[in-house]
């Protein structure tokens, strides 16, 4: 019971009045050894556009869809200490069911975003 109460308080504290949620962000790559070339939304990843940073797509853990009130194709705003990641991103993929309170940022292999490990970011639905 104590653990359930702690989790409830933690969830309540991680969502502020503006609908902003603090999550753990990681990155993923398409192709061999990574994700496939087609996202859960059915969108095909164009590797040339990805390498040129022309597409800004993310995957959400299943719980984040309801926390943020978003669906596939919606835009979200990411804010964090890494200014390379700040801005508008499009929800195009869904993470594994076992993951909670996380996002994956689609980046090309060898990206130059100075993003080397999991970080905490603020995310909210774009209004």
C-alpha positions, 0 to 999 in steps of 0.5 A: 500500500505504501508503494502504491501511495508513493507512486500516486504522489510521484505521478501527481508531482510529475504533471504540473498545471500546464500539462507538462510532464517530466520524462526520461528521454532516450534516442533510437535509430532506424534500420539494422540493430535499431528500430524498423524503417516504418513507425507504429503510425505507418510512416516510413522513415526517409533516411536522407531526411533524417540525416539532414534533421528534416524530420523530428519524430518521437516515440512515446511509452504507452502511458504517455499517450493518455498523460499528455492527451495525444495521439499519433501525428500530434505535435509535442514540445520538448524542453531540456538542458540540451538545446539541440533537442528543444522544440516541436516534435511529432509523435510517430511511434510507440514504445514497448508496453513494459516501458513507462514515463519515457520517450524515444527521440528518433535520430540518425546514427552518429548524430551530432545532437550531444545526446549520449545517454538518458536525460530528463526532459519536460514534454507537453502537447502543443496547443 
